């Protein structure tokens, strides 16, 4: 009788031990919703999705976009058949000479470079300082660029964090890249932006923009 009781007790302890382990092993449920960021300019709207596989960049970009940091910043560097760059807080002031330099205390985000995300047309990626001062390839916390070359820019793969993709407004990227610019590739007329974050069902995003989730 005692042996039966001992065996039953051991089985109960084993069940209690394995239950939390089994629950922990379960993959977290994927959300049925996602955030669409709309970048509005005088030339039109660009809509982007951010990748879950680059969580640090996604969280940071959503925070800045949602709190209004990007409102009033400009696309301060445009190069046709390459990319358009923006997001520097300096571009809000009246001094165009400091656009792109970033603040002295500019924070960085650890690189999240993943092989499945390439610099294809419409890719959203983080700008950063060069390897000679930034060997870990850490990203700027605010500045970003969008690939405008229709064939992509594969030579940048592995060097910069791609953390999102344009799902609407590729033609607007082309328009911005085609604007008159000075010797520093800064548009001669400010291309200011505002941003809005909207949470939608993934099914709705697919219906509206044709984006297919894997």
C-alpha atoms as one frame of an Amber mdcrd trajectory, in Angstrom:
protein
   0.000   0.000   0.000   2.817   2.355   0.911   4.616   1.601  -2.352   1.461
   2.389  -4.335   1.065   5.689  -2.471   4.744   6.520  -3.076   4.418   5.736
  -6.812   1.284   7.881  -7.078   3.007  10.760  -5.316   6.005  10.516  -7.636
   3.747  10.525 -10.714   1.969  13.626  -9.422   5.271  15.430  -8.827   6.454
  14.466 -12.325   3.258  15.862 -13.885   3.584  19.092 -11.901   7.213  19.449
 -13.046   6.586  18.687 -16.716   3.474  20.872 -17.120   5.236  24.255 -16.927
   8.080  22.924 -19.102   5.600  21.870 -21.771   3.842  25.242 -21.629   7.162
  27.052 -21.895   8.069  24.995 -24.960   4.974  26.166 -26.827   5.717  28.900
 -29.352   4.050  32.213 -28.540   0.895  32.855 -30.517   1.334  35.173 -33.460
  -0.753  38.302 -33.285  -3.529  38.614 -35.839  -2.838  42.353 -36.049   0.076
  44.484 -37.176   1.022  48.168 -37.238   1.090  50.110 -40.483   3.178  53.300
 -40.407   2.094  55.994 -42.850   4.788  58.500 -43.844   3.003  61.527 -45.288
   4.760  64.088 -47.490   3.704  66.841 -49.876   4.333  64.388 -52.710   2.124
  61.647 -51.277   1.982  58.867 -48.687   4.309  55.938 -48.118   3.121  53.025
 -45.981   5.523  50.603 -44.330   5.393  47.444 -42.233   8.092  46.582 -39.701
   9.543  43.113 -39.196   8.981  41.157 -35.968  12.395  39.539 -36.465  14.081
  42.917 -35.813  12.325  43.714 -32.504  14.687  46.445 -31.270  14.341  48.465
 -34.463  10.609  47.846 -34.711   9.926  48.970 -31.147  12.112  52.056 -31.502
  10.612  53.156 -34.836   7.028  52.672 -33.629   7.793  54.668 -30.492   9.303
  57.590 -32.413   6.557  57.559 -35.036   3.805  57.287 -32.437   5.105  60.106
 -30.245   5.509  62.552 -33.130   9.305  62.701 -33.182   9.437  62.421 -36.970
   6.831  65.105 -37.597   8.593  68.033 -39.222  11.758  66.127 -40.130  12.739
  65.937 -43.783  14.143  63.591 -46.377  17.485  65.351 -46.298  19.418  63.094
 -48.703  18.072  61.767 -52.004  20.049  59.883 -54.640  18.193  58.643 -57.741
  18.598  54.924 -58.465  19.853  54.435 -54.926  17.827  55.568 -51.900  16.116
  58.371 -49.976  17.202  59.131 -46.394  15.502  61.020 -43.564  14.604  61.098
 -39.895  17.336  63.349 -38.510  15.998  65.613 -35.764  18.424  68.304 -36.934
  16.384  68.738 -40.098  13.644  70.402 -38.049  15.776  73.486 -37.437  16.584
  76.342 -39.825  20.169  75.255 -40.491  20.373  72.918 -43.515  24.118  72.448
 -42.989  23.612  70.137 -40.010  21.047  67.867 -41.656  22.198  64.269 -41.482
  24.798  64.867 -38.783  22.498  63.855 -35.948  22.737  65.192 -32.394  26.005
  64.952 -30.484  24.459  62.489 -28.019  22.733  60.396 -30.686  21.975  56.944
 -29.324  22.438  53.740 -31.298  20.586  50.447 -31.621  22.463  47.134 -31.772
  22.556  45.733 -35.304  19.849  43.202 -36.203  21.167  42.182 -39.614  19.321
  39.121 -40.890  20.021  37.264 -44.143  16.333  36.905 -45.034  15.901  40.687
 -45.297  17.634  42.148 -48.334  17.951  45.647 -49.769  15.246  45.236 -52.378
  13.131  48.032 -53.833  11.186  49.650 -50.990  13.246  48.125 -48.167  13.314
  50.237 -44.991  16.724  50.215 -43.300  18.603  52.028 -40.552  21.354  54.506
 -41.355  24.555  54.314 -39.338  28.101  55.583 -39.014  30.884  53.928 -40.992
  32.742  50.799 -39.949  35.901  52.685 -38.991  34.112  54.272 -36.026  31.322
  51.721 -35.744  32.706  48.192 -36.260  29.632  46.572 -34.695  27.384  48.192
 -37.363  25.100  49.690 -34.697  22.215  51.677 -36.172  21.258  55.305 -35.737
  18.274  55.494 -33.406  16.415  57.916 -35.692  17.778  58.109 -39.237  16.524
  55.655 -41.836  16.572  55.174 -45.572  14.324  53.544 -48.152  15.787  51.759
 -51.169  14.659  53.481 -54.390  16.628  51.469 -56.936  14.108  49.171 -58.635
  16.725  46.419 -58.841  17.634  46.812 -55.175  21.017  47.653 -53.671  22.475
  44.197 -52.880  25.934  45.617 -52.143  24.458  46.924 -48.851  23.271  43.478
 -47.735  24.953  42.386 -44.526  26.137  45.888 -43.737  22.968  47.598 -42.540
  19.851  46.506 -40.644  16.801  46.137 -42.886  13.802  46.277 -40.566  10.767
  46.971 -42.737   9.226  47.107 -46.193   7.123  49.609 -48.116   3.703  48.123
 -48.894   2.211  51.189 -50.590   3.668  54.322 -52.155   6.642  53.050 -54.129
   5.829  55.691 -56.743   6.177  58.357 -54.039   9.712  57.143 -53.289  10.519
  57.618 -56.976   9.067  61.139 -56.919  11.117  62.102 -53.862  14.318  60.702
 -55.376  13.736  62.751 -58.536  13.539  66.122 -56.764  16.126  68.837 -57.540
  18.998  68.743 -55.066  22.230  70.492 -54.158  25.816  69.227 -54.121  25.168
  67.443 -50.794  22.209  65.518 -52.269  19.865  67.616 -50.130  16.595  68.551
 -51.885  16.502  72.272 -52.705  12.917  72.332 -51.394  12.302  70.720 -48.016
  10.407  67.436 -48.202   8.916  67.325 -44.727   7.168  64.319 -43.273   4.649
  63.372 -40.640   3.984  59.851 -39.406   0.933  57.988 -38.187   0.754  54.480
 -36.715  -2.369  52.409 -37.298  -3.080  48.918 -35.967  -4.967  46.708 -38.406
  -5.839  43.052 -38.792  -3.281  41.278 -40.951  -6.083  40.022 -43.169  -7.145
  43.625 -43.758  -3.564  44.659 -44.562  -3.384  41.899 -47.172  -6.719  43.014
 -48.665  -5.711  46.688 -48.813  -2.080  46.442 -49.864  -1.525  42.905 -51.163
   1.140  42.152 -48.558   1.348  38.433 -47.793   2.479  37.265 -44.366   4.549
  34.098 -44.186
